[in-house]
């Protein structure tokens, strides 16, 4: 039940951040917006650390992995995805980012030598097909020009970097580093890194933005960063990256649902087909093999009236 609650919370929050990000674009440079987001998140995390008082002393090697976590999950991956959207629609970026599921499966096998069951691969294929089907009209209009190719490479690179960050989080969990401590150090290093990046670039500091920007920033910082990342990294620890990363392909489903209420998104046959494929893949990935076999056996018994020999 705990993992189910973490799963649903992560999907709902991160699925809604696509709408919140729309209010972040245009008034302030994305690099500065990310700096504000992770600076607020880091401050909140360390306030909570001060309240809970866990042990936050770690070795230099662990701090090196905290820096990697910051780079891969809290800064560089976001910068690449934001830059990608200068060339691509949010739909195309969503499709590219859904490949995190496949990348996590491959990287889990590569880095941790963990065998992956056939149903995980089946669910992953259905997920990618579902996301493709969901955004099929946008794919038909996709023009592989030089700009679009740059955007696609940026989006896939950002997704791969995020997958490496997931592997770092799994490593930290295996070293008995708590999600709270790991995230607190990671977000602090992320904020420091983004400050250095902004100072070395031509980005100008600005606070001139409407209230919608600041409200969405608070939502992204508190819910989209502090709460969602804590839930997601806990899932990585509890059920493994190959299953936990399936939440990535459920984000567009939430985003499309919210868009239908707030942005007038119209549902078509491809929308329903995409939803069905993603949900079917989700059921296959998260249902234990024993339960699947028991279900199939019961269906055979119900059909034939006897236990199969």
C-alpha positions as CSV (number, residue, x, y, z in Angstrom):
1,X,0.0,0.0,0.0
2,X,2.9,2.4,0.8
3,X,4.4,1.9,-2.7
4,X,1.0,2.4,-4.3
5,X,0.5,5.7,-2.5
6,X,4.0,6.8,-3.5
7,X,3.3,5.8,-7.1
8,X,0.0,7.6,-7.4
9,X,1.4,10.8,-5.7
10,X,4.4,10.9,-8.0
11,X,2.2,10.5,-11.1
12,X,-0.4,13.1,-10.1
13,X,2.2,15.7,-9.1
14,X,4.6,15.3,-11.9
15,X,1.8,15.0,-14.4
16,X,0.5,18.4,-13.3
17,X,3.9,20.1,-13.5
18,X,3.6,20.3,-17.3
19,X,0.8,22.8,-16.8
20,X,2.6,24.7,-14.1
21,X,5.7,25.0,-16.3
22,X,3.7,26.9,-18.9
23,X,3.5,29.8,-16.4
24,X,7.3,29.7,-16.0
25,X,8.1,30.5,-19.6
26,X,8.6,33.9,-21.1
27,X,9.1,36.3,-18.2
28,X,12.3,35.0,-16.7
29,X,15.1,33.0,-18.2
30,X,14.6,29.2,-17.7
31,X,18.1,28.9,-16.1
32,X,17.1,31.5,-13.5
33,X,13.7,29.8,-13.0
34,X,15.4,26.5,-12.3
35,X,17.8,28.2,-9.9
36,X,14.9,29.7,-8.0
37,X,13.1,26.4,-8.0
38,X,15.9,24.3,-6.6
39,X,17.1,27.1,-4.2
40,X,13.6,27.1,-2.6
41,X,13.5,23.3,-2.6
42,X,17.0,23.0,-1.0
43,X,16.0,25.5,1.7
44,X,12.8,23.6,2.5
45,X,14.7,20.3,2.5
46,X,17.3,21.6,5.0
47,X,14.6,23.1,7.2
48,X,13.0,19.6,7.4
49,X,16.4,18.1,8.1
50,X,16.9,20.5,10.9
51,X,13.5,19.4,12.3
52,X,14.0,15.6,11.9
53,X,17.8,15.7,12.8
54,X,19.0,12.7,10.8
55,X,22.7,12.1,10.5
56,X,23.9,14.1,7.5
57,X,27.6,13.3,7.8
58,X,28.9,11.3,4.9
59,X,32.2,10.4,3.2
60,X,33.8,12.4,0.4
61,X,32.9,9.5,-2.0
62,X,29.3,9.9,-1.0
63,X,29.4,13.6,-1.5
64,X,30.8,12.9,-4.9
65,X,27.7,10.9,-5.7
66,X,25.5,13.7,-4.2
67,X,27.1,16.0,-6.7
68,X,26.3,13.5,-9.5
69,X,22.8,13.3,-8.3
70,X,22.5,17.1,-8.4
71,X,24.0,17.2,-11.9
72,X,21.9,14.4,-13.3
73,X,18.5,14.8,-11.6
74,X,18.3,18.4,-10.4
75,X,20.0,20.6,-12.9
76,X,21.6,19.4,-16.2
77,X,18.7,17.2,-17.2
78,X,16.2,20.0,-16.7
79,X,18.3,22.5,-18.6
80,X,18.6,20.1,-21.6
81,X,14.8,19.5,-21.5
82,X,14.0,23.2,-21.2
83,X,16.4,24.0,-24.1
84,X,14.9,21.2,-26.2
85,X,11.5,22.9,-26.0
86,X,13.0,25.9,-27.8
87,X,12.9,23.6,-30.8
88,X,10.2,21.0,-30.1
89,X,6.6,21.0,-28.9
90,X,5.9,19.9,-25.3
91,X,4.3,16.7,-26.9
92,X,7.6,15.8,-28.6
93,X,9.6,16.4,-25.5
94,X,7.1,14.2,-23.5
95,X,7.6,11.4,-26.0
96,X,11.4,11.7,-25.8
97,X,11.3,11.8,-22.0
98,X,9.1,8.7,-21.9
99,X,12.2,6.8,-23.2
100,X,13.5,7.1,-19.6
101,X,11.6,3.8,-18.9
102,X,13.6,2.0,-21.5
103,X,16.9,3.7,-20.5
104,X,16.4,2.8,-16.8
105,X,15.8,-0.9,-17.8
106,X,19.0,-1.0,-19.8
107,X,21.0,0.9,-17.2
108,X,19.7,-1.2,-14.3
109,X,20.9,-4.3,-16.2
110,X,24.2,-2.6,-17.1
111,X,25.2,-1.1,-13.7
112,X,23.6,-3.5,-11.3
113,X,23.5,-6.8,-13.3
114,X,19.9,-7.2,-12.3
115,X,17.9,-9.6,-14.5
116,X,14.9,-8.0,-16.1
117,X,11.7,-10.1,-16.6
118,X,10.1,-10.4,-20.0
119,X,6.9,-8.7,-18.7
120,X,9.0,-5.5,-18.0
121,X,10.1,-5.4,-21.6
122,X,6.5,-6.0,-22.8
123,X,5.2,-3.3,-20.6
124,X,7.9,-0.9,-21.8
125,X,7.1,-1.5,-25.5
126,X,3.4,-1.0,-24.8
127,X,4.2,2.2,-23.0
128,X,6.3,3.7,-25.8
129,X,3.6,2.7,-28.3
130,X,0.9,4.3,-26.2
131,X,2.8,7.6,-25.8
132,X,3.4,7.6,-29.6
133,X,-0.2,6.9,-30.3
134,X,-1.3,9.6,-27.8
135,X,0.7,12.2,-29.7
136,X,0.3,10.8,-33.2
137,X,-1.1,14.0,-34.8
138,X,1.9,15.9,-33.6
139,X,4.2,13.2,-34.8
140,X,2.7,13.4,-38.3
141,X,3.4,17.1,-38.4
142,X,7.0,16.7,-37.1
143,X,9.5,18.2,-39.5
144,X,13.0,16.7,-39.0
145,X,14.8,20.0,-39.8
146,X,18.1,20.9,-38.3
147,X,16.4,22.7,-35.4
148,X,14.1,19.8,-34.6
149,X,17.0,17.4,-34.8
150,X,18.9,19.5,-32.3
151,X,15.9,19.6,-30.0
152,X,15.4,15.8,-30.2
153,X,19.1,15.2,-29.4
154,X,18.8,17.6,-26.4
155,X,15.7,15.9,-25.1
156,X,17.1,12.4,-25.4
157,X,20.4,13.5,-23.9
158,X,18.5,15.1,-21.0
159,X,16.5,11.9,-20.5
160,X,19.7,9.8,-20.5
161,X,21.3,12.1,-18.0
162,X,18.2,11.7,-15.8
163,X,18.5,7.9,-16.1
164,X,22.1,8.1,-14.8
165,X,20.8,10.1,-11.9
166,X,18.3,7.4,-11.1
167,X,21.1,4.9,-11.0
168,X,23.0,7.2,-8.6
169,X,19.9,7.3,-6.4
170,X,19.7,3.4,-6.4
171,X,23.4,3.3,-5.5
172,X,22.8,5.7,-2.6
173,X,19.9,3.6,-1.3
174,X,22.1,0.5,-1.4
175,X,24.7,2.3,0.7
176,X,21.9,2.9,3.3
177,X,21.7,6.7,2.6
178,X,18.2,8.0,3.4
179,X,16.1,9.6,0.7
180,X,15.9,12.8,2.9
181,X,19.6,13.2,3.4
182,X,20.4,12.3,-0.3
183,X,17.9,14.8,-1.6
184,X,18.9,17.5,0.8
185,X,22.6,17.3,-0.2
186,X,21.7,16.9,-3.9
187,X,19.4,19.9,-4.0
188,X,21.9,22.0,-2.2
189,X,24.6,21.1,-4.7
190,X,22.2,21.7,-7.5
191,X,21.4,25.2,-6.3
192,X,25.1,26.0,-5.9
193,X,25.8,24.7,-9.4
194,X,23.0,26.6,-11.0
195,X,24.2,29.8,-9.2
196,X,27.7,29.3,-10.7
197,X,26.2,28.6,-14.1
198,X,24.1,31.7,-14.1
199,X,27.0,33.9,-12.9
200,X,29.2,32.6,-15.7
201,X,26.5,33.0,-18.4
202,X,24.9,36.2,-19.7
203,X,21.6,35.5,-17.8
204,X,20.5,38.6,-16.0
205,X,19.0,38.2,-12.5
206,X,15.3,39.3,-12.4
207,X,12.3,39.2,-10.1
208,X,10.0,41.0,-12.6
209,X,7.2,38.4,-13.2
210,X,3.5,38.2,-12.6
211,X,1.9,36.5,-9.6
212,X,1.1,33.4,-11.7
213,X,4.8,32.9,-12.2
214,X,5.6,32.9,-8.5
215,X,2.6,30.7,-7.6
216,X,3.6,28.1,-10.2
217,X,7.2,28.4,-9.0
218,X,6.1,27.6,-5.4
219,X,4.1,24.6,-6.7
220,X,7.0,23.3,-8.7
221,X,9.4,23.8,-5.8
222,X,7.3,22.3,-3.0
223,X,5.3,19.7,-4.8
224,X,7.1,19.1,-8.1
225,X,10.5,18.9,-6.4
226,X,10.6,18.3,-2.7
227,X,7.5,16.0,-2.4
228,X,7.6,14.3,-5.9
229,X,11.3,13.5,-5.9
230,X,11.1,12.2,-2.4
231,X,8.3,9.9,-3.4
232,X,10.0,8.8,-6.6
233,X,13.4,8.0,-5.0
234,X,11.5,6.1,-2.3
235,X,9.9,4.1,-5.2
236,X,13.3,3.5,-6.7
237,X,14.4,2.0,-3.4
238,X,11.2,-0.1,-2.8
239,X,10.3,-1.5,-6.3
240,X,13.4,-0.8,-8.4
241,X,14.1,1.6,-11.2
242,X,12.7,-0.6,-14.0
243,X,9.2,-0.5,-12.4
244,X,9.3,2.9,-10.7
245,X,10.3,4.7,-13.9
246,X,7.0,3.6,-15.4
247,X,5.5,6.7,-13.7
248,X,7.2,8.7,-16.4
249,X,4.9,7.4,-19.2
250,X,1.8,8.1,-17.0
251,X,2.7,11.8,-16.7
252,X,1.4,12.6,-20.2
253,X,-1.9,11.0,-19.3
254,X,-2.4,13.3,-16.4
255,X,-1.1,16.3,-18.5
256,X,-3.6,15.5,-21.3
257,X,-6.5,15.1,-18.8
258,X,-5.7,18.5,-17.2
259,X,-5.3,20.1,-20.6
260,X,-8.8,18.9,-21.5
261,X,-10.1,20.9,-18.5
262,X,-8.0,24.0,-18.6
263,X,-6.8,24.3,-22.2
264,X,-9.6,22.9,-24.3
265,X,-7.7,19.7,-25.4
266,X,-10.0,17.6,-27.6
267,X,-10.0,13.8,-27.3
268,X,-9.8,11.6,-30.4
269,X,-9.5,7.9,-31.1
270,X,-5.7,8.1,-30.8
271,X,-6.1,9.6,-27.3
272,X,-8.2,6.7,-26.1
273,X,-5.9,4.1,-27.8
274,X,-2.8,5.8,-26.2
275,X,-4.4,5.8,-22.8
276,X,-5.4,2.1,-23.1
277,X,-1.9,1.0,-24.2
278,X,-0.1,2.8,-21.5
279,X,-2.5,1.6,-18.8
280,X,-2.2,-2.0,-20.1
281,X,1.6,-1.8,-20.0
282,X,1.4,-0.3,-16.5
283,X,-0.7,-3.3,-15.3
284,X,1.7,-5.8,-16.9
285,X,4.8,-4.1,-15.3
286,X,3.3,-3.8,-11.8
287,X,1.4,-7.1,-11.5
288,X,3.6,-9.9,-10.1
289,X,4.2,-12.8,-12.5
290,X,2.6,-15.2,-10.0
291,X,-0.7,-13.2,-10.1
292,X,-0.6,-13.1,-13.9
293,X,-0.1,-16.9,-14.1
294,X,-2.9,-17.5,-11.5
295,X,-5.2,-15.2,-13.5
296,X,-4.5,-17.0,-16.7
297,X,-4.9,-20.4,-15.1
298,X,-8.3,-19.4,-13.6
299,X,-9.4,-18.2,-17.0
300,X,-8.4,-21.6,-18.5
301,X,-10.3,-23.4,-15.7
302,X,-13.3,-21.3,-16.2
303,X,-13.3,-22.0,-19.9
304,X,-12.6,-25.7,-19.8
305,X,-14.1,-26.6,-16.5
306,X,-11.0,-28.4,-15.3
307,X,-7.4,-27.7,-14.1
308,X,-5.0,-27.8,-17.1
309,X,-2.6,-30.8,-17.0
